Amino acid sequence: MQKYCKCGRTMNLRLRTVIYQNKVDIENVPIYSCEACGRSEVVPHVKPELSGLIGRLGSKPEKQQLFFHELSEVAFLLLKVTEKEHMNDSMEKIVEERINELLDILLLAQSLGDEPWTEEIRKRLSQITQSAIST
């Protein structure tokens, strides 16, 4: 996944740490980064989750470290692709396995009648399908 920078060079996709208010380290945020001019931008698919997270932190957050892949399925899948044990797996296989895993968890949450958990899993599945549709 690449895009072109305003300087005309190719921007590469990376997982980076976003620092908010010099107090909160948000790890594993998907960022497009240009090696030539140093420009960086958050991947559009994850901006809503990142904006929501920053909004919940408020203007005076406590010092902490957060892991964005725990909120964003796009970040989770990108992190999964970088793991050694998945080095030879295709992205399609990794996405399919994650969808199956989430569907199993959804069935469990529904069988327990846990509506908040069910909604969380539906939201995660929606993140994957929305990213797949727009790419």
C-alpha positions in Angstrom: 0.0 0.0 0.0 1.6 3.2 -1.2 0.6 6.6 -2.3 2.3 9.6 -3.7 3.5 12.5 -1.6 3.0 16.2 -2.5 6.7 16.3 -3.4 6.1 13.6 -6.1 7.9 10.7 -4.4 6.3 7.5 -3.2 5.1 7.4 0.4 5.4 4.0 2.2 3.1 2.6 4.8 4.5 2.1 8.3 3.3 1.5 11.8 4.5 4.4 13.9 4.1 5.9 17.3 1.9 9.1 17.5 2.6 11.2 20.5 -0.4 13.3 21.8 0.2 16.2 24.1 3.7 15.0 24.9 2.1 12.6 27.3 0.4 9.8 25.4 2.3 7.4 23.2 -0.1 5.8 20.7 1.7 2.8 19.3 1.2 1.1 15.9 -0.7 3.8 14.1 -0.6 3.2 10.3 1.1 6.2 8.7 2.1 7.1 5.2 5.7 8.4 5.3 7.8 10.0 2.6 11.6 9.2 2.8 12.4 12.1 0.5 10.8 15.1 2.3 9.9 13.6 5.7 6.2 14.3 5.3 3.9 11.9 7.2 0.1 11.4 7.3 -2.3 9.1 9.0 -3.8 6.5 6.8 -7.4 7.8 6.0 -9.1 4.5 7.0 -7.9 4.8 10.6 -8.4 8.6 11.1 -11.9 8.2 12.6 -10.7 5.7 15.2 -7.6 7.9 16.0 -9.7 11.1 16.2 -12.1 9.3 18.5 -9.3 8.1 20.8 -7.8 11.5 21.0 -11.2 13.0 21.7 -11.7 10.6 24.6 -8.3 11.4 26.0 -9.2 15.1 26.3 -6.9 18.1 26.4 -5.1 17.1 29.6 -4.4 13.4 29.4 -2.4 11.4 31.9 1.0 10.0 30.9 0.3 6.6 29.3 1.0 4.3 26.4 -1.8 3.0 24.2 -1.8 0.4 21.5 -3.8 1.5 18.5 -4.0 -2.1 17.1 -6.3 -2.8 20.0 -8.9 -0.3 18.6 -8.3 -0.5 14.9 -8.6 -3.7 12.8 -6.6 -2.1 10.0 -3.7 -1.5 12.4 -4.2 -5.0 13.9 -4.0 -6.6 10.5 -0.9 -4.6 9.4 0.8 -5.5 12.7 -0.1 -9.2 12.1 1.5 -9.0 8.6 4.8 -7.9 10.1 5.0 -10.8 12.6 7.6 -13.4 11.7 5.2 -16.4 11.9 3.1 -14.7 9.2 6.0 -13.8 6.9 5.0 -16.3 4.2 1.2 -15.8 4.5 -0.7 -13.7 2.1 -2.7 -10.7 3.3 -5.8 -12.4 2.0 -5.1 -15.4 4.3 -4.5 -13.2 7.3 -7.6 -11.2 6.7 -9.7 -14.4 6.2 -8.3 -15.9 9.5 -9.1 -12.7 11.4 -12.6 -12.5 10.0 -13.2 -16.1 11.0 -11.8 -15.4 14.5 -14.1 -12.4 14.9 -17.1 -14.3 13.7 -16.4 -17.0 16.3 -16.1 -14.4 19.0 -19.3 -12.7 17.8 -21.2 -16.0 18.2 -19.8 -16.4 21.7 -20.8 -12.8 22.6 -24.3 -13.3 21.2 -24.7 -16.6 23.0 -23.8 -14.9 26.3 -26.2 -12.1 25.6 -23.4 -9.6 26.0 -24.6 -6.7 23.9 -21.7 -4.3 24.4 -19.2 -7.1 23.4 -21.4 -8.0 20.4 -21.4 -4.4 19.2 -17.6 -4.1 19.7 -17.1 -7.2 17.5 -19.5 -5.9 14.9 -17.6 -2.6 14.8 -14.4 -4.5 14.2 -15.8 -6.5 11.4 -17.2 -3.3 9.9 -13.7 -1.8 10.0 -12.3 -4.7 7.9 -15.1 -4.6 5.4 -15.0 -0.8 5.0 -11.3 -0.9 4.4 -11.7 -3.8 1.9 -14.4 -1.9 0.0 -12.4 1.3 -0.3 -9.0 -0.2 -1.3 
